[in-house]
Amino acid sequence: MTINKTWHLANKMPKNPSAEQRINWHIQHATNCSCRPIPSKLLEEIEKYENSK
């Protein structure tokens, strides 16, 4: 697992993010950095979010 420091510095998680902001941040994070996986609870939220569209 390697951290992409440049990406992290340029893409801070907003304070008090909405569910959509949190989901989008984590998806972008997984695409640009391999320091950690998307948390399992959030993966469940993403699935629910995608199914509600």
mmCIF entry with sequence, helices, sheets and N, C-alpha, C, O atoms, coordinates in Angstrom:
data_MODEL
# 
_entry.id   MODEL 
# 
_entity.id                         1 
_entity.type                       polymer 
_entity.pdbx_number_of_molecules   1 
# 
_entity_poly.entity_id                      1 
_entity_poly.type                           'polypeptide(L)' 
_entity_poly.nstd_linkage                   no 
_entity_poly.nstd_monomer                   no 
_entity_poly.pdbx_seq_one_letter_code       MTINKTWHLANKMPKNPSAEQRINWHIQHATNCSCRPIPSKLLEEIEKYENSK 
_entity_poly.pdbx_seq_one_letter_code_can   MTINKTWHLANKMPKNPSAEQRINWHIQHATNCSCRPIPSKLLEEIEKYENSK 
_entity_poly.pdbx_strand_id                 A 
# 
loop_
_entity_poly_seq.entity_id 
_entity_poly_seq.num 
_entity_poly_seq.mon_id 
_entity_poly_seq.hetero 
1 1  MET n 
1 2  THR n 
1 3  ILE n 
1 4  ASN n 
1 5  LYS n 
1 6  THR n 
1 7  TRP n 
1 8  HIS n 
1 9  LEU n 
1 10 ALA n 
1 11 ASN n 
1 12 LYS n 
1 13 MET n 
1 14 PRO n 
1 15 LYS n 
1 16 ASN n 
1 17 PRO n 
1 18 SER n 
1 19 ALA n 
1 20 GLU n 
1 21 GLN n 
1 22 ARG n 
1 23 ILE n 
1 24 ASN n 
1 25 TRP n 
1 26 HIS n 
1 27 ILE n 
1 28 GLN n 
1 29 HIS n 
1 30 ALA n 
1 31 THR n 
1 32 ASN n 
1 33 CYS n 
1 34 SER n 
1 35 CYS n 
1 36 ARG n 
1 37 PRO n 
1 38 ILE n 
1 39 PRO n 
1 40 SER n 
1 41 LYS n 
1 42 LEU n 
1 43 LEU n 
1 44 GLU n 
1 45 GLU n 
1 46 ILE n 
1 47 GLU n 
1 48 LYS n 
1 49 TYR n 
1 50 GLU n 
1 51 ASN n 
1 52 SER n 
1 53 LYS n 
# 
_struct_asym.id          A 
_struct_asym.entity_id   1 
# 
loop_
_struct_conf.conf_type_id 
_struct_conf.id 
_struct_conf.pdbx_PDB_helix_id 
_struct_conf.beg_label_comp_id 
_struct_conf.beg_label_asym_id 
_struct_conf.beg_label_seq_id 
_struct_conf.pdbx_beg_PDB_ins_code 
_struct_conf.end_label_comp_id 
_struct_conf.end_label_asym_id 
_struct_conf.end_label_seq_id 
_struct_conf.pdbx_end_PDB_ins_code 
_struct_conf.beg_auth_comp_id 
_struct_conf.beg_auth_asym_id 
_struct_conf.beg_auth_seq_id 
_struct_conf.end_auth_comp_id 
_struct_conf.end_auth_asym_id 
_struct_conf.end_auth_seq_id 
_struct_conf.pdbx_PDB_helix_class 
_struct_conf.details 
_struct_conf.pdbx_PDB_helix_length 
HELX_P HELX_P1 AA1 LYS A 5  ? ALA A 10 ? LYS A 5  ALA A 10 1 ? 6  
HELX_P HELX_P2 AA2 ALA A 19 ? ASN A 32 ? ALA A 19 ASN A 32 1 ? 14 
HELX_P HELX_P3 AA3 SER A 40 ? ASN A 51 ? SER A 40 ASN A 51 1 ? 12 
# 
_struct_conf_type.id          HELX_P 
_struct_conf_type.criteria    ? 
_struct_conf_type.reference   ? 
# 
loop_
_atom_site.group_PDB 
_atom_site.id 
_atom_site.type_symbol 
_atom_site.label_atom_id 
_atom_site.label_alt_id 
_atom_site.label_comp_id 
_atom_site.label_asym_id 
_atom_site.label_entity_id 
_atom_site.label_seq_id 
_atom_site.pdbx_PDB_ins_code 
_atom_site.Cartn_x 
_atom_site.Cartn_y 
_atom_site.Cartn_z 
_atom_site.occupancy 
_atom_site.B_iso_or_equiv 
_atom_site.pdbx_formal_charge 
_atom_site.auth_seq_id 
_atom_site.auth_comp_id 
_atom_site.auth_asym_id 
_atom_site.auth_atom_id 
_atom_site.pdbx_PDB_model_num 
ATOM 1   N N  . MET A 1 1  ? 0.834   -1.181 0.000   1.00 0.00 ? 1  MET A N  1 
ATOM 2   C CA . MET A 1 1  ? 0.000   0.000  0.000   1.00 0.00 ? 1  MET A CA 1 
ATOM 3   C C  . MET A 1 1  ? 0.880   1.246  0.000   1.00 0.00 ? 1  MET A C  1 
ATOM 4   O O  . MET A 1 1  ? 1.734   1.428  0.868   1.00 0.00 ? 1  MET A O  1 
ATOM 5   N N  . THR A 1 2  ? 0.652   2.082  -0.979  1.00 0.00 ? 2  THR A N  1 
ATOM 6   C CA . THR A 1 2  ? 1.435   3.293  -1.122  1.00 0.00 ? 2  THR A CA 1 
ATOM 7   C C  . THR A 1 2  ? 0.514   4.504  -1.097  1.00 0.00 ? 2  THR A C  1 
ATOM 8   O O  . THR A 1 2  ? -0.541  4.499  -1.731  1.00 0.00 ? 2  THR A O  1 
ATOM 9   N N  . ILE A 1 3  ? 0.907   5.531  -0.375  1.00 0.00 ? 3  ILE A N  1 
ATOM 10  C CA . ILE A 1 3  ? 0.104   6.747  -0.311  1.00 0.00 ? 3  ILE A CA 1 
ATOM 11  C C  . ILE A 1 3  ? 0.511   7.699  -1.436  1.00 0.00 ? 3  ILE A C  1 
ATOM 12  O O  . ILE A 1 3  ? 1.695   7.880  -1.721  1.00 0.00 ? 3  ILE A O  1 
ATOM 13  N N  . ASN A 1 4  ? -0.486  8.296  -2.060  1.00 0.00 ? 4  ASN A N  1 
ATOM 14  C CA . ASN A 1 4  ? -0.265  9.305  -3.086  1.00 0.00 ? 4  ASN A CA 1 
ATOM 15  C C  . ASN A 1 4  ? -0.419  10.654 -2.374  1.00 0.00 ? 4  ASN A C  1 
ATOM 16  O O  . ASN A 1 4  ? -1.504  11.234 -2.348  1.00 0.00 ? 4  ASN A O  1 
ATOM 17  N N  . LYS A 1 5  ? 0.672   11.133 -1.806  1.00 0.00 ? 5  LYS A N  1 
ATOM 18  C CA . LYS A 1 5  ? 0.654   12.348 -0.991  1.00 0.00 ? 5  LYS A CA 1 
ATOM 19  C C  . LYS A 1 5  ? 0.142   13.553 -1.780  1.00 0.00 ? 5  LYS A C  1 
ATOM 20  O O  . LYS A 1 5  ? -0.612  14.367 -1.247  1.00 0.00 ? 5  LYS A O  1 
ATOM 21  N N  . THR A 1 6  ? 0.540   13.668 -3.024  1.00 0.00 ? 6  THR A N  1 
ATOM 22  C CA . THR A 1 6  ? 0.105   14.791 -3.857  1.00 0.00 ? 6  THR A CA 1 
ATOM 23  C C  . THR A 1 6  ? -1.408  14.798 -4.002  1.00 0.00 ? 6  THR A C  1 
ATOM 24  O O  . THR A 1 6  ? -2.040  15.847 -3.885  1.00 0.00 ? 6  THR A O  1 
ATOM 25  N N  . TRP A 1 7  ? -1.995  13.625 -4.257  1.00 0.00 ? 7  TRP A N  1 
ATOM 26  C CA . TRP A 1 7  ? -3.450  13.540 -4.398  1.00 0.00 ? 7  TRP A CA 1 
ATOM 27  C C  . TRP A 1 7  ? -4.133  13.907 -3.085  1.00 0.00 ? 7  TRP A C  1 
ATOM 28  O O  . TRP A 1 7  ? -5.085  14.687 -3.076  1.00 0.00 ? 7  TRP A O  1 
ATOM 29  N N  . HIS A 1 8  ? -3.649  13.349 -1.980  1.00 0.00 ? 8  HIS A N  1 
ATOM 30  C CA . HIS A 1 8  ? -4.248  13.629 -0.680  1.00 0.00 ? 8  HIS A CA 1 
ATOM 31  C C  . HIS A 1 8  ? -4.208  15.117 -0.339  1.00 0.00 ? 8  HIS A C  1 
ATOM 32  O O  . HIS A 1 8  ? -5.184  15.658 0.181   1.00 0.00 ? 8  HIS A O  1 
ATOM 33  N N  . LEU A 1 9  ? -3.104  15.776 -0.622  1.00 0.00 ? 9  LEU A N  1 
ATOM 34  C CA . LEU A 1 9  ? -2.994  17.207 -0.319  1.00 0.00 ? 9  LEU A CA 1 
ATOM 35  C C  . LEU A 1 9  ? -3.952  18.037 -1.166  1.00 0.00 ? 9  LEU A C  1 
ATOM 36  O O  . LEU A 1 9  ? -4.460  19.059 -0.705  1.00 0.00 ? 9  LEU A O  1 
ATOM 37  N N  . ALA A 1 10 ? -4.201  17.608 -2.393  1.00 0.00 ? 10 ALA A N  1 
ATOM 38  C CA . ALA A 1 10 ? -5.063  18.359 -3.303  1.00 0.00 ? 10 ALA A CA 1 
ATOM 39  C C  . ALA A 1 10 ? -6.544  17.994 -3.159  1.00 0.00 ? 10 ALA A C  1 
ATOM 40  O O  . ALA A 1 10 ? -7.404  18.693 -3.695  1.00 0.00 ? 10 ALA A O  1 
ATOM 41  N N  . ASN A 1 11 ? -6.849  16.908 -2.442  1.00 0.00 ? 11 ASN A N  1 
ATOM 42  C CA . ASN A 1 11 ? -8.230  16.414 -2.374  1.00 0.00 ? 11 ASN A CA 1 
ATOM 43  C C  . ASN A 1 11 ? -8.624  16.075 -0.942  1.00 0.00 ? 11 ASN A C  1 
ATOM 44  O O  . ASN A 1 11 ? -8.750  14.905 -0.579  1.00 0.00 ? 11 ASN A O  1 
ATOM 45  N N  . LYS A 1 12 ? -8.810  17.085 -0.158  1.00 0.00 ? 12 LYS A N  1 
ATOM 46  C CA . LYS A 1 12 ? -9.225  16.900 1.232   1.00 0.00 ? 12 LYS A CA 1 
ATOM 47  C C  . LYS A 1 12 ? -10.703 16.520 1.286   1.00 0.00 ? 12 LYS A C  1 
ATOM 48  O O  . LYS A 1 12 ? -11.514 17.021 0.507   1.00 0.00 ? 12 LYS A O  1 
ATOM 49  N N  . MET A 1 13 ? -11.040 15.629 2.216   1.00 0.00 ? 13 MET A N  1 
ATOM 50  C CA . MET A 1 13 ? -12.446 15.298 2.453   1.00 0.00 ? 13 MET A CA 1 
ATOM 51  C C  . MET A 1 13 ? -13.106 16.540 3.041   1.00 0.00 ? 13 MET A C  1 
ATOM 52  O O  . MET A 1 13 ? -12.568 17.125 3.981   1.00 0.00 ? 13 MET A O  1 
ATOM 53  N N  . PRO A 1 14 ? -14.272 16.966 2.508   1.00 0.00 ? 14 PRO A N  1 
ATOM 54  C CA . PRO A 1 14 ? -14.943 18.143 3.070   1.00 0.00 ? 14 PRO A CA 1 
ATOM 55  C C  . PRO A 1 14 ? -15.354 17.896 4.527   1.00 0.00 ? 14 PRO A C  1 
ATOM 56  O O  . PRO A 1 14 ? -15.579 16.756 4.934   1.00 0.00 ? 14 PRO A O  1 
ATOM 57  N N  . LYS A 1 15 ? -15.448 18.975 5.296   1.00 0.00 ? 15 LYS A N  1 
ATOM 58  C CA . LYS A 1 15 ? -15.953 18.848 6.664   1.00 0.00 ? 15 LYS A CA 1 
ATOM 59  C C  . LYS A 1 15 ? -17.446 18.569 6.586   1.00 0.00 ? 15 LYS A C  1 
ATOM 60  O O  . LYS A 1 15 ? -18.158 19.188 5.794   1.00 0.00 ? 15 LYS A O  1 
ATOM 61  N N  . ASN A 1 16 ? -17.913 17.651 7.395   1.00 0.00 ? 16 ASN A N  1 
ATOM 62  C CA . ASN A 1 16 ? -19.324 17.242 7.421   1.00 0.00 ? 16 ASN A CA 1 
ATOM 63  C C  . ASN A 1 16 ? -19.851 16.926 6.013   1.00 0.00 ? 16 ASN A C  1 
ATOM 64  O O  . ASN A 1 16 ? -20.829 17.532 5.575   1.00 0.00 ? 16 ASN A O  1 
ATOM 65  N N  . PRO A 1 17 ? -19.223 15.997 5.309   1.00 0.00 ? 17 PRO A N  1 
ATOM 66  C CA . PRO A 1 17 ? -19.633 15.718 3.935   1.00 0.00 ? 17 PRO A CA 1 
ATOM 67  C C  . PRO A 1 17 ? -20.998 15.037 3.862   1.00 0.00 ? 17 PRO A C  1 
ATOM 68  O O  . PRO A 1 17 ? -21.387 14.284 4.754   1.00 0.00 ? 17 PRO A O  1 
ATOM 69  N N  . SER A 1 18 ? -21.708 15.323 2.780   1.00 0.00 ? 18 SER A N  1 
ATOM 70  C CA . SER A 1 18 ? -22.956 14.605 2.524   1.00 0.00 ? 18 SER A CA 1 
ATOM 71  C C  . SER A 1 18 ? -22.587 13.178 2.132   1.00 0.00 ? 18 SER A C  1 
ATOM 72  O O  . SER A 1 18 ? -21.420 12.889 1.866   1.00 0.00 ? 18 SER A O  1 
ATOM 73  N N  . ALA A 1 19 ? -23.556 12.303 2.096   1.00 0.00 ? 19 ALA A N  1 
ATOM 74  C CA . ALA A 1 19 ? -23.301 10.913 1.697   1.00 0.00 ? 19 ALA A CA 1 
ATOM 75  C C  . ALA A 1 19 ? -22.732 10.877 0.281   1.00 0.00 ? 19 ALA A C  1 
ATOM 76  O O  . ALA A 1 19 ? -21.805 10.116 0.003   1.00 0.00 ? 19 ALA A O  1 
ATOM 77  N N  . GLU A 1 20 ? -23.282 11.692 -0.609  1.00 0.00 ? 20 GLU A N  1 
ATOM 78  C CA . GLU A 1 20 ? -22.806 11.722 -1.995  1.00 0.00 ? 20 GLU A CA 1 
ATOM 79  C C  . GLU A 1 20 ? -21.358 12.217 -2.076  1.00 0.00 ? 20 GLU A C  1 
ATOM 80  O O  . GLU A 1 20 ? -20.558 11.652 -2.822  1.00 0.00 ? 20 GLU A O  1 
ATOM 81  N N  . GLN A 1 21 ? -21.014 13.255 -1.323  1.00 0.00 ? 21 GLN A N  1 
ATOM 82  C CA . GLN A 1 21 ? -19.631 13.754 -1.302  1.00 0.00 ? 21 GLN A CA 1 
ATOM 83  C C  . GLN A 1 21 ? -18.676 12.693 -0.772  1.00 0.00 ? 21 GLN A C  1 
ATOM 84  O O  . GLN A 1 21 ? -17.586 12.505 -1.311  1.00 0.00 ? 21 GLN A O  1 
ATOM 85  N N  . ARG A 1 22 ? -19.086 12.008 0.276   1.00 0.00 ? 22 ARG A N  1 
ATOM 86  C CA . ARG A 1 22 ? -18.247 10.972 0.884   1.00 0.00 ? 22 ARG A CA 1 
ATOM 87  C C  . ARG A 1 22 ? -18.021 9.818  -0.089  1.00 0.00 ? 22 ARG A C  1 
ATOM 88  O O  . ARG A 1 22 ? -16.902 9.327  -0.235  1.00 0.00 ? 22 ARG A O  1 
ATOM 89  N N  . ILE A 1 23 ? -19.090 9.394  -0.749  1.00 0.00 ? 23 ILE A N  1 
ATOM 90  C CA . ILE A 1 23 ? -18.985 8.316  -1.738  1.00 0.00 ? 23 ILE A CA 1 
ATOM 91  C C  . ILE A 1 23 ? -18.055 8.730  -2.872  1.00 0.00 ? 23 ILE A C  1 
ATOM 92  O O  . ILE A 1 23 ? -17.150 7.982  -3.244  1.00 0.00 ? 23 ILE A O  1 
ATOM 93  N N  . ASN A 1 24 ? -18.279 9.925  -3.421  1.00 0.00 ? 24 ASN A N  1 
ATOM 94  C CA . ASN A 1 24 ? -17.448 10.395 -4.536  1.00 0.00 ? 24 ASN A CA 1 
ATOM 95  C C  . ASN A 1 24 ? -15.986 10.518 -4.140  1.00 0.00 ? 24 ASN A C  1 
ATOM 96  O O  . ASN A 1 24 ? -15.100 10.160 -4.916  1.00 0.00 ? 24 ASN A O  1 
ATOM 97  N N  . TRP A 1 25 ? -15.722 11.029 -2.923  1.00 0.00 ? 25 TRP A N  1 
ATOM 98  C CA . TRP A 1 25 ? -14.342 11.161 -2.473  1.00 0.00 ? 25 TRP A CA 1 
ATOM 99  C C  . TRP A 1 25 ? -13.671 9.799  -2.392  1.00 0.00 ? 25 TRP A C  1 
ATOM 100 O O  . TRP A 1 25 ? -12.543 9.631  -2.856  1.00 0.00 ? 25 TRP A O  1 
ATOM 101 N N  . HIS A 1 26 ? -14.355 8.833  -1.807  1.00 0.00 ? 26 HIS A N  1 
ATOM 102 C CA . HIS A 1 26 ? -13.749 7.507  -1.643  1.00 0.00 ? 26 HIS A CA 1 
ATOM 103 C C  . HIS A 1 26 ? -13.538 6.798  -2.978  1.00 0.00 ? 26 HIS A C  1 
ATOM 104 O O  . HIS A 1 26 ? -12.552 6.080  -3.147  1.00 0.00 ? 26 HIS A O  1 
ATOM 105 N N  . ILE A 1 27 ? -14.452 6.992  -3.925  1.00 0.00 ? 27 ILE A N  1 
ATOM 106 C CA . ILE A 1 27 ? -14.261 6.395  -5.257  1.00 0.00 ? 27 ILE A CA 1 
ATOM 107 C C  . ILE A 1 27 ? -13.046 7.012  -5.928  1.00 0.00 ? 27 ILE A C  1 
ATOM 108 O O  . ILE A 1 27 ? -12.226 6.293  -6.499  1.00 0.00 ? 27 ILE A O  1 
ATOM 109 N N  . GLN A 1 28 ? -12.915 8.336  -5.869  1.00 0.00 ? 28 GLN A N  1 
ATOM 110 C CA . GLN A 1 28 ? -11.748 8.998  -6.442  1.00 0.00 ? 28 GLN A CA 1 
ATOM 111 C C  . GLN A 1 28 ? -10.473 8.571  -5.715  1.00 0.00 ? 28 GLN A C  1 
ATOM 112 O O  . GLN A 1 28 ? -9.430  8.380  -6.340  1.00 0.00 ? 28 GLN A O  1 
ATOM 113 N N  . HIS A 1 29 ? -10.564 8.422  -4.403  1.00 0.00 ? 29 HIS A N  1 
ATOM 114 C CA . HIS A 1 29 ? -9.419  7.997  -3.615  1.00 0.00 ? 29 HIS A CA 1 
ATOM 115 C C  . HIS A 1 29 ? -8.946  6.613  -4.057  1.00 0.00 ? 29 HIS A C  1 
ATOM 116 O O  . HIS A 1 29 ? -7.750  6.393  -4.249  1.00 0.00 ? 29 HIS A O  1 
ATOM 117 N N  . ALA A 1 30 ? -9.880  5.691  -4.218  1.00 0.00 ? 30 ALA A N  1 
ATOM 118 C CA . ALA A 1 30 ? -9.515  4.331  -4.634  1.00 0.00 ? 30 ALA A CA 1 
ATOM 119 C C  . ALA A 1 30 ? -8.880  4.326  -6.020  1.00 0.00 ? 30 ALA A C  1 
ATOM 120 O O  . ALA A 1 30 ? -8.030  3.485  -6.310  1.00 0.00 ? 30 ALA A O  1 
ATOM 121 N N  . THR A 1 31 ? -9.284  5.251  -6.868  1.00 0.00 ? 31 THR A N  1 
ATOM 122 C CA . THR A 1 31 ? -8.740  5.352  -8.220  1.00 0.00 ? 31 THR A CA 1 
ATOM 123 C C  . THR A 1 31 ? -7.322  5.932  -8.220  1.00 0.00 ? 31 THR A C  1 
ATOM 124 O O  . THR A 1 31 ? -6.492  5.560  -9.050  1.00 0.00 ? 31 THR A O  1 
ATOM 125 N N  . ASN A 1 32 ? -7.053  6.850  -7.281  1.00 0.00 ? 32 ASN A N  1 
ATOM 126 C CA . ASN A 1 32 ? -5.802  7.609  -7.309  1.00 0.00 ? 32 ASN A CA 1 
ATOM 127 C C  . ASN A 1 32 ? -4.784  7.261  -6.234  1.00 0.00 ? 32 ASN A C  1 
ATOM 128 O O  . ASN A 1 32 ? -3.645  7.725  -6.296  1.00 0.00 ? 32 ASN A O  1 
ATOM 129 N N  . CYS A 1 33 ? -5.162  6.467  -5.265  1.00 0.00 ? 33 CYS A N  1 
ATOM 130 C CA . CYS A 1 33 ? -4.264  6.164  -4.159  1.00 0.00 ? 33 CYS A CA 1 
ATOM 131 C C  . CYS A 1 33 ? -4.546  4.749  -3.656  1.00 0.00 ? 33 CYS A C  1 
ATOM 132 O O  . CYS A 1 33 ? -5.695  4.311  -3.614  1.00 0.00 ? 33 CYS A O  1 
ATOM 133 N N  . SER A 1 34 ? -3.502  4.058  -3.283  1.00 0.00 ? 34 SER A N  1 
ATOM 134 C CA . SER A 1 34 ? -3.696  2.687  -2.799  1.00 0.00 ? 34 SER A CA 1 
ATOM 135 C C  . SER A 1 34 ? -3.323  2.550  -1.324  1.00 0.00 ? 34 SER A C  1 
ATOM 136 O O  . SER A 1 34 ? -2.895  1.481  -0.889  1.00 0.00 ? 34 SER A O  1 
ATOM 137 N N  . CYS A 1 35 ? -3.485  3.635  -0.549  1.00 0.00 ? 35 CYS A N  1 
ATOM 138 C CA . CYS A 1 35 ? -3.073  3.574  0.856   1.00 0.00 ? 35 CYS A CA 1 
ATOM 139 C C  . CYS A 1 35 ? -4.039  2.760  1.711   1.00 0.00 ? 35 CYS A C  1 
ATOM 140 O O  . CYS A 1 35 ? -3.644  2.244  2.756   1.00 0.00 ? 35 CYS A O  1 
ATOM 141 N N  . ARG A 1 36 ? -5.293  2.636  1.289   1.00 0.00 ? 36 ARG A N  1 
ATOM 142 C CA . ARG A 1 36 ? -6.247  1.814  2.031   1.00 0.00 ? 36 ARG A CA 1 
ATOM 143 C C  . ARG A 1 36 ? -7.474  1.559  1.149   1.00 0.00 ? 36 ARG A C  1 
ATOM 144 O O  . ARG A 1 36 ? -7.772  2.341  0.247   1.00 0.00 ? 36 ARG A O  1 
ATOM 145 N N  . PRO A 1 37 ? -8.177  0.461  1.421   1.00 0.00 ? 37 PRO A N  1 
ATOM 146 C CA . PRO A 1 37 ? -9.381  0.167  0.632   1.00 0.00 ? 37 PRO A CA 1 
ATOM 147 C C  . PRO A 1 37 ? -10.575 0.998  1.112   1.00 0.00 ? 37 PRO A C  1 
ATOM 148 O O  . PRO A 1 37 ? -10.531 1.610  2.180   1.00 0.00 ? 37 PRO A O  1 
ATOM 149 N N  . ILE A 1 38 ? -11.633 1.009  0.313   1.00 0.00 ? 38 ILE A N  1 
ATOM 150 C CA . ILE A 1 38 ? -12.875 1.668  0.717   1.00 0.00 ? 38 ILE A CA 1 
ATOM 151 C C  . ILE A 1 38 ? -13.447 0.869  1.886   1.00 0.00 ? 38 ILE A C  1 
ATOM 152 O O  . ILE A 1 38 ? -13.536 -0.356 1.805   1.00 0.00 ? 38 ILE A O  1 
ATOM 153 N N  . PRO A 1 39 ? -13.838 1.545  2.980   1.00 0.00 ? 39 PRO A N  1 
ATOM 154 C CA . PRO A 1 39 ? -14.394 0.827  4.131   1.00 0.00 ? 39 PRO A CA 1 
ATOM 155 C C  . PRO A 1 39 ? -15.627 0.005  3.747   1.00 0.00 ? 39 PRO A C  1 
ATOM 156 O O  . PRO A 1 39 ? -16.423 0.430  2.909   1.00 0.00 ? 39 PRO A O  1 
ATOM 157 N N  . SER A 1 40 ? -15.782 -1.158 4.355   1.00 0.00 ? 40 SER A N  1 
ATOM 158 C CA . SER A 1 40 ? -16.874 -2.072 3.986   1.00 0.00 ? 40 SER A CA 1 
ATOM 159 C C  . SER A 1 40 ? -18.255 -1.447 4.191   1.00 0.00 ? 40 SER A C  1 
ATOM 160 O O  . SER A 1 40 ? -19.153 -1.665 3.378   1.00 0.00 ? 40 SER A O  1 
ATOM 161 N N  . LYS A 1 41 ? -18.436 -0.670 5.272   1.00 0.00 ? 41 LYS A N  1 
ATOM 162 C CA . LYS A 1 41 ? -19.735 -0.019 5.484   1.00 0.00 ? 41 LYS A CA 1 
ATOM 163 C C  . LYS A 1 41 ? -20.039 0.972  4.366   1.00 0.00 ? 41 LYS A C  1 
ATOM 164 O O  . LYS A 1 41 ? -21.190 1.114  3.952   1.00 0.00 ? 41 LYS A O  1 
ATOM 165 N N  . LEU A 1 42 ? -19.017 1.649  3.882   1.00 0.00 ? 42 LEU A N  1 
ATOM 166 C CA . LEU A 1 42 ? -19.220 2.603  2.799   1.00 0.00 ? 42 LEU A CA 1 
ATOM 167 C C  . LEU A 1 42 ? -19.526 1.872  1.491   1.00 0.00 ? 42 LEU A C  1 
ATOM 168 O O  . LEU A 1 42 ? -20.315 2.356  0.680   1.00 0.00 ? 42 LEU A O  1 
ATOM 169 N N  . LEU A 1 43 ? -18.915 0.726  1.286   1.00 0.00 ? 43 LEU A N  1 
ATOM 170 C CA . LEU A 1 43 ? -19.232 -0.068 0.098   1.00 0.00 ? 43 LEU A CA 1 
ATOM 171 C C  . LEU A 1 43 ? -20.715 -0.433 0.086   1.00 0.00 ? 43 LEU A C  1 
ATOM 172 O O  . LEU A 1 43 ? -21.351 -0.424 -0.968  1.00 0.00 ? 43 LEU A O  1 
ATOM 173 N N  . GLU A 1 44 ? -21.262 -0.754 1.253   1.00 0.00 ? 44 GLU A N  1 
ATOM 174 C CA . GLU A 1 44 ? -22.697 -1.044 1.359   1.00 0.00 ? 44 GLU A CA 1 
ATOM 175 C C  . GLU A 1 44 ? -23.517 0.194  1.002   1.00 0.00 ? 44 GLU A C  1 
ATOM 176 O O  . GLU A 1 44 ? -24.523 0.089  0.299   1.00 0.00 ? 44 GLU A O  1 
ATOM 177 N N  . GLU A 1 45 ? -23.094 1.369  1.482   1.00 0.00 ? 45 GLU A N  1 
ATOM 178 C CA . GLU A 1 45 ? -23.788 2.616  1.166   1.00 0.00 ? 45 GLU A CA 1 
ATOM 179 C C  . GLU A 1 45 ? -23.727 2.909  -0.330  1.00 0.00 ? 45 GLU A C  1 
ATOM 180 O O  . GLU A 1 45 ? -24.713 3.351  -0.919  1.00 0.00 ? 45 GLU A O  1 
ATOM 181 N N  . ILE A 1 46 ? -22.573 2.663  -0.945  1.00 0.00 ? 46 ILE A N  1 
ATOM 182 C CA . ILE A 1 46 ? -22.407 2.893  -2.378  1.00 0.00 ? 46 ILE A CA 1 
ATOM 183 C C  . ILE A 1 46 ? -23.372 2.007  -3.152  1.00 0.00 ? 46 ILE A C  1 
ATOM 184 O O  . ILE A 1 46 ? -24.021 2.462  -4.094  1.00 0.00 ? 46 ILE A O  1 
ATOM 185 N N  . GLU A 1 47 ? -23.463 0.744  -2.755  1.00 0.00 ? 47 GLU A N  1 
ATOM 186 C CA . GLU A 1 47 ? -24.371 -0.184 -3.428  1.00 0.00 ? 47 GLU A CA 1 
ATOM 187 C C  . GLU A 1 47 ? -25.820 0.293  -3.312  1.00 0.00 ? 47 GLU A C  1 
ATOM 188 O O  . GLU A 1 47 ? -26.556 0.269  -4.298  1.00 0.00 ? 47 GLU A O  1 
ATOM 189 N N  . LYS A 1 48 ? -26.235 0.722  -2.128  1.00 0.00 ? 48 LYS A N  1 
ATOM 190 C CA . LYS A 1 48 ? -27.591 1.233  -1.930  1.00 0.00 ? 48 LYS A CA 1 
ATOM 191 C C  . LYS A 1 48 ? -27.816 2.490  -2.787  1.00 0.00 ? 48 LYS A C  1 
ATOM 192 O O  . LYS A 1 48 ? -28.865 2.644  -3.414  1.00 0.00 ? 48 LYS A O  1 
ATOM 193 N N  . TYR A 1 49 ? -26.834 3.367  -2.804  1.00 0.00 ? 49 TYR A N  1 
ATOM 194 C CA . TYR A 1 49 ? -26.911 4.609  -3.574  1.00 0.00 ? 49 TYR A CA 1 
ATOM 195 C C  . TYR A 1 49 ? -27.073 4.309  -5.062  1.00 0.00 ? 49 TYR A C  1 
ATOM 196 O O  . TYR A 1 49 ? -27.913 4.903  -5.738  1.00 0.00 ? 49 TYR A O  1 
ATOM 197 N N  . GLU A 1 50 ? -26.252 3.374  -5.565  1.00 0.00 ? 50 GLU A N  1 
ATOM 198 C CA . GLU A 1 50 ? -26.316 3.017  -6.984  1.00 0.00 ? 50 GLU A CA 1 
ATOM 199 C C  . GLU A 1 50 ? -27.657 2.364  -7.335  1.00 0.00 ? 50 GLU A C  1 
ATOM 200 O O  . GLU A 1 50 ? -28.202 2.605  -8.412  1.00 0.00 ? 50 GLU A O  1 
ATOM 201 N N  . ASN A 1 51 ? -28.181 1.548  -6.438  1.00 0.00 ? 51 ASN A N  1 
ATOM 202 C CA . ASN A 1 51 ? -29.465 0.876  -6.690  1.00 0.00 ? 51 ASN A CA 1 
ATOM 203 C C  . ASN A 1 51 ? -30.645 1.821  -6.618  1.00 0.00 ? 51 ASN A C  1 
ATOM 204 O O  . ASN A 1 51 ? -31.702 1.525  -7.175  1.00 0.00 ? 51 ASN A O  1 
ATOM 205 N N  . SER A 1 52 ? -30.492 2.961  -5.941  1.00 0.00 ? 52 SER A N  1 
ATOM 206 C CA . SER A 1 52 ? -31.605 3.914  -5.814  1.00 0.00 ? 52 SER A CA 1 
ATOM 207 C C  . SER A 1 52 ? -31.707 4.868  -7.006  1.00 0.00 ? 52 SER A C  1 
ATOM 208 O O  . SER A 1 52 ? -32.666 5.634  -7.106  1.00 0.00 ? 52 SER A O  1 
ATOM 209 N N  . LYS A 1 53 ? -30.741 4.827  -7.892  1.00 0.00 ? 53 LYS A N  1 
ATOM 210 C CA . LYS A 1 53 ? -30.761 5.735  -9.057  1.00 0.00 ? 53 LYS A CA 1 
ATOM 211 C C  . LYS A 1 53 ? -31.791 5.297  -10.071 1.00 0.00 ? 53 LYS A C  1 
ATOM 212 O O  . LYS A 1 53 ? -31.947 5.940  -11.109 1.00 0.00 ? 53 LYS A O  1 
# 
